[in-house]
Amino acid sequence: MKIGPKTRHAVYKAGTPARAGAFTLVEVLVAVFVLVIALVSLFGCFTDGFAFMEAAREDLRATQILVQKTEAIRLFTWSQLTNFTFSAYYDPQATNGSSGALYSGTVTTNAASTVPTSSAYYTNICLVTVTVSWTNNSLKKPVVHTRQAQTQVARYGMQNYIWGAH
């Protein structure tokens, strides 16, 4: 039986390997397993990266609120320095201001504890504490965060007390 040149590669002798360049089933399964592990790891990295960026964005927004409230206190008169609460929403993709993370805060005023009670100006210095709290649902469980800032306010301006002019 004569075999033509086009079909010669299809006939094999007994005991001769079929094709040396083929992958075995075990090699294919190992490659698929490694690929699946790499894809799951990549998905986990993206998930953690987005969660980290969201937490950083929320933390930055809390810092902005603290600075905003602390700077607004500079415009208060001495009689306006009272305790009050506030709330603010933040969602960078929202078009209205009533969605996203809810930031709740308090402003408390009391006597400055760093000033000795024997000082003549003790009743003219006030410690203002601004506290901001918010909750995010990181990994489907609520996590409460809190940030706080403190400053001292003087009745007639801090410069008068520092330099001894008052």
C-alpha positions as CSV (number, residue, x, y, z in Angstrom):
1,M,0.0,0.0,0.0
2,K,1.4,3.3,-1.1
3,I,0.7,6.5,0.8
4,G,0.7,9.8,-0.9
5,P,2.6,12.8,0.5
6,K,-0.5,14.6,1.7
7,T,-1.7,11.8,4.0
8,R,1.7,10.4,5.2
9,H,1.6,12.3,8.5
10,A,-1.7,10.6,9.5
11,V,-0.3,7.1,9.6
12,Y,1.6,6.1,12.7
13,K,3.5,3.0,13.6
14,A,2.7,1.1,16.7
15,G,4.7,2.4,19.7
16,T,5.6,5.7,18.2
17,P,4.4,8.9,20.0
18,A,1.7,10.7,18.1
19,R,2.9,14.3,18.3
20,A,5.7,15.5,20.6
21,G,4.3,19.1,20.7
22,A,0.9,18.4,22.3
23,F,0.0,19.2,25.9
24,T,-1.2,16.5,28.2
25,L,-4.5,16.8,30.2
26,V,-2.6,17.3,33.5
27,E,-0.5,20.2,32.0
28,V,-3.7,21.9,30.8
29,L,-5.4,21.5,34.2
30,V,-2.4,22.9,36.0
31,A,-2.3,25.9,33.6
32,V,-6.0,26.6,34.1
33,F,-5.6,26.3,37.9
34,V,-2.7,28.8,37.9
35,L,-4.8,31.1,35.7
36,V,-7.8,30.9,38.0
37,I,-5.6,31.8,41.0
38,A,-4.1,34.7,39.2
39,L,-7.6,36.1,38.2
40,V,-9.0,35.7,41.7
41,S,-6.0,37.5,43.1
42,L,-6.3,40.3,40.6
43,F,-10.0,40.6,41.5
44,G,-9.2,40.8,45.2
45,C,-6.5,43.4,44.5
46,F,-9.0,45.6,42.6
47,T,-11.6,45.2,45.3
48,D,-9.2,46.1,48.1
49,G,-7.9,49.0,46.0
50,F,-11.4,50.5,45.5
51,A,-12.2,50.0,49.2
52,F,-9.0,51.8,50.2
53,M,-9.7,54.7,47.9
54,E,-13.3,55.0,49.2
55,A,-12.0,55.0,52.8
56,A,-9.3,57.6,51.9
57,R,-12.0,59.8,50.2
58,E,-14.3,59.6,53.2
59,D,-11.5,60.4,55.6
60,L,-10.5,63.4,53.5
61,R,-14.1,64.6,53.4
62,A,-14.2,64.4,57.2
63,T,-11.0,66.4,57.5
64,Q,-12.5,69.0,55.1
65,I,-15.6,69.3,57.3
66,L,-13.5,69.7,60.4
67,V,-11.5,72.5,58.8
68,Q,-14.7,74.1,57.5
69,K,-16.3,74.2,60.9
70,T,-13.2,75.3,62.7
71,E,-12.7,78.1,60.3
72,A,-16.3,79.2,60.6
73,I,-15.8,79.4,64.4
74,R,-13.3,82.2,63.8
75,L,-16.2,84.3,62.5
76,F,-18.4,83.8,65.6
77,T,-18.8,86.4,68.3
78,W,-18.1,85.4,71.9
79,S,-21.8,85.0,72.6
80,Q,-22.3,82.7,69.6
81,L,-19.9,80.1,70.9
82,T,-22.4,77.5,72.0
83,N,-22.7,73.8,71.6
84,F,-24.5,72.7,68.4
85,T,-24.8,69.7,66.1
86,F,-24.6,69.5,62.3
87,S,-24.8,66.9,59.5
88,A,-23.7,66.8,55.9
89,Y,-23.9,64.2,53.1
90,Y,-21.1,63.4,50.7
91,D,-21.4,61.5,47.5
92,P,-19.0,62.5,44.8
93,Q,-21.3,61.2,42.0
94,A,-24.5,62.6,43.3
95,T,-26.1,65.7,41.8
96,N,-28.1,66.5,44.9
97,G,-26.8,67.0,48.4
98,S,-28.9,64.4,50.2
99,S,-27.2,61.1,49.3
100,G,-24.0,59.3,50.1
101,A,-22.1,59.0,53.4
102,L,-23.8,61.0,56.2
103,Y,-21.4,62.9,58.4
104,S,-22.7,63.9,61.8
105,G,-20.9,66.3,64.0
106,T,-20.9,68.2,67.2
107,V,-19.3,71.4,68.3
108,T,-18.7,71.7,72.1
109,T,-17.4,74.6,73.9
110,N,-16.0,74.7,77.5
111,A,-13.3,76.2,79.6
112,A,-9.8,75.7,78.2
113,S,-8.2,73.0,80.4
114,T,-4.7,74.1,79.4
115,V,-5.2,77.5,81.0
116,P,-4.5,77.7,84.7
117,T,-7.6,78.6,86.7
118,S,-5.6,81.1,88.6
119,S,-5.0,83.2,85.5
120,A,-6.9,86.4,85.2
121,Y,-8.0,85.6,81.6
122,Y,-9.3,82.1,82.4
123,T,-12.9,83.1,81.8
124,N,-12.0,84.7,78.5
125,I,-10.5,81.6,76.8
126,C,-12.8,78.8,75.4
127,L,-11.8,75.4,74.2
128,V,-13.8,74.4,71.1
129,T,-13.9,70.7,70.1
130,V,-15.3,69.7,66.7
131,T,-16.1,66.0,66.3
132,V,-17.2,64.4,63.1
133,S,-18.6,60.8,62.8
134,W,-19.7,58.7,59.9
135,T,-20.5,55.1,59.1
136,N,-19.5,53.2,55.9
137,N,-20.4,49.7,55.0
138,S,-17.0,48.3,54.2
139,L,-17.3,44.6,53.3
140,K,-21.0,44.7,54.1
141,K,-20.6,45.4,57.8
142,P,-21.0,48.9,59.3
143,V,-17.8,50.6,60.5
144,V,-18.0,53.8,62.5
145,H,-15.3,56.4,62.0
146,T,-14.6,59.5,64.1
147,R,-12.3,62.5,63.7
148,Q,-11.8,65.3,66.1
149,A,-10.2,68.8,66.1
150,Q,-9.7,71.2,68.9
151,T,-8.8,74.9,69.1
152,Q,-8.9,77.7,71.6
153,V,-10.8,80.9,71.1
154,A,-10.1,84.1,73.1
155,R,-12.7,86.6,73.8
156,Y,-10.7,89.6,72.6
157,G,-8.2,87.9,70.2
158,M,-5.5,85.4,71.1
159,Q,-2.7,88.0,70.3
160,N,-3.7,90.0,73.4
161,Y,-3.2,87.1,75.7
162,I,0.0,85.9,74.2
163,W,1.8,89.2,74.3
164,G,0.3,90.2,77.6
165,A,-1.5,93.3,76.3
166,H,-4.8,92.3,77.9
